[in-house]
């Protein structure tokens, strides 16, 4: 482990934010796992979007235009 990481971990423990080095490592690994899961979900969503576009299922409207249409539809109700 390099000195910069070791100093960071020690500072987190000294500050009282974490009770031990292991708690810092555990929190870091959990955060990394959450980030990896979010990235994997994003990749799946991108794949769906690409497949939809390849199949011709898309709109030329931008997000603002879609929002305006949705707002008009809601006002009709």
Secondary structure, 3 states (H helix, E strand, C coil): CCHHHHHHHHHHHHCCCCCCHHHHHHHHHHHHHHHHHHHHHHHHHHHHHHHHHHCCCCCCCCHHHHHHHHHHHHHHC
